[in-house]
Amino acid sequence: MGGGLATKVAKNFSLYSNATYQFALNNAEGQKRDGINATVGLRFTW
């Protein structure tokens, strides 16, 4: 599962972010494995 967004701050400048969550549906040996990943950044174009 995941989602993200981007927002324009100025004509040439924007901010973006996204996040995901991962989970195992069928774990071998009864171990639980979950993961979280997130990214945040700035974008400038000229």
N, C-alpha and C positions, 0 to 999 in steps of 0.2 A: 504494500500500500504506500502511496506517496502523493505529494502535491507540491506546488510551488507557485510563486508569483513574481511578477516583474513590474516595476513602476518607473515611469519616466519622471525625472526630477527637473531636467532642463532640456533644451533642444538636442544636445549631444551627450547627455549624461543620464544613465539609468542605474537602478539597483535591482538585483534579483536574488532570490533565495529558493531553495527547495529542500524537502526533507522526505526520507523514506523510512519505513519500518518493515523489517523482514522477520518472518517467523517460520519455524519448521512445522509441517503438518503431521509427519510421521517420523519421529525420532528413533534412530537405532540405539539400542542399549539404554533407553530411558533417559538420555541426556537432553537437556533443554538448550536450544540454540536460537537466540534472538539477536537482531542487529538493528542499529539505528545509524543512519547516515544523513548528514546535513551539509549544505553548501550555501554560502553567502558571498556575493560579489558585487563589484562595481563595473560598469561598462561605459567606456567613453569612445565616441566615434568622431572622426574629423573628415 
